[in-house]
Amino acid sequence: MSMALALAVAAGGLGVSAATAQAAPASPDQGPPFPYADCIKATAQHGESKAYGKWHCDQLVLKGWVKPPKR
């Protein structure tokens, strides 16, 4: 999982400012949008419930940080 994805999840769940989340250097091949599965894994690692993690990742999809899930 990318550090930028971890910061995006933390920013959404912990109220970290957007300026802090953008300060992390990201390599060009690891920038947004991130895979939906990685987002779900990151929310689980941060202790979010499955339902809240899905909602959280859906919100990040709307913001363009995460790719929509494959259906």
C-alpha positions as CSV (number, residue, x, y, z in Angstrom):
1,M,0.0,0.0,0.0
2,S,1.2,3.4,-0.9
3,M,2.0,6.0,1.8
4,A,-0.2,8.5,-0.1
5,L,-3.2,6.1,0.2
6,A,-2.5,5.8,3.9
7,L,-2.5,9.5,4.3
8,A,-5.7,9.8,2.3
9,V,-7.4,7.3,4.5
10,A,-6.0,9.0,7.6
11,A,-7.0,12.5,6.3
12,G,-10.6,11.3,5.8
13,G,-10.9,9.4,9.1
14,L,-8.8,11.5,11.5
15,G,-9.4,15.0,10.3
16,V,-5.8,15.7,9.1
17,S,-5.6,18.8,7.0
18,A,-5.4,18.5,3.2
19,A,-2.1,20.4,3.3
20,T,-0.5,17.7,5.4
21,A,-1.9,14.9,3.2
22,Q,-0.4,16.6,0.1
23,A,3.0,17.1,1.6
24,A,4.0,13.4,1.2
25,P,6.1,12.8,-1.9
26,A,4.6,10.3,-4.3
27,S,6.3,8.7,-7.2
28,P,4.5,9.2,-10.5
29,D,3.5,5.5,-10.8
30,Q,1.9,5.4,-7.4
31,G,-0.2,8.6,-7.4
32,P,-4.0,8.7,-7.3
33,P,-6.3,7.1,-8.2
34,F,-5.5,4.0,-6.1
35,P,-7.2,0.6,-6.5
36,Y,-10.4,0.2,-4.5
37,A,-9.2,-3.1,-3.0
38,D,-6.2,-1.3,-1.5
39,C,-8.5,1.3,0.0
40,I,-10.6,-1.5,1.6
41,K,-7.4,-3.1,3.0
42,A,-6.2,0.3,4.4
43,T,-9.5,1.0,6.2
44,A,-9.4,-2.5,7.8
45,Q,-5.8,-1.8,8.9
46,H,-7.1,1.4,10.5
47,G,-9.8,-0.5,12.5
48,E,-12.8,0.7,10.5
49,S,-15.8,-1.6,10.2
50,K,-16.5,-3.2,6.8
51,A,-19.6,-0.9,6.3
52,Y,-17.8,2.2,7.3
53,G,-14.7,1.3,5.3
54,K,-16.9,0.8,2.2
55,W,-18.5,4.2,2.8
56,H,-15.1,5.8,3.3
57,C,-13.7,4.3,0.1
58,D,-16.8,5.3,-1.8
59,Q,-16.3,8.9,-0.7
60,L,-12.6,8.7,-1.9
61,V,-13.9,7.5,-5.2
62,L,-16.1,10.6,-5.5
63,K,-13.0,12.8,-4.7
64,G,-10.9,11.0,-7.4
65,W,-8.4,9.4,-5.0
66,V,-9.6,5.8,-5.5
67,K,-10.7,4.0,-8.7
68,P,-14.2,2.7,-8.7
69,P,-14.6,-1.0,-7.7
70,K,-14.8,-3.5,-10.5
71,R,-18.3,-5.0,-10.7
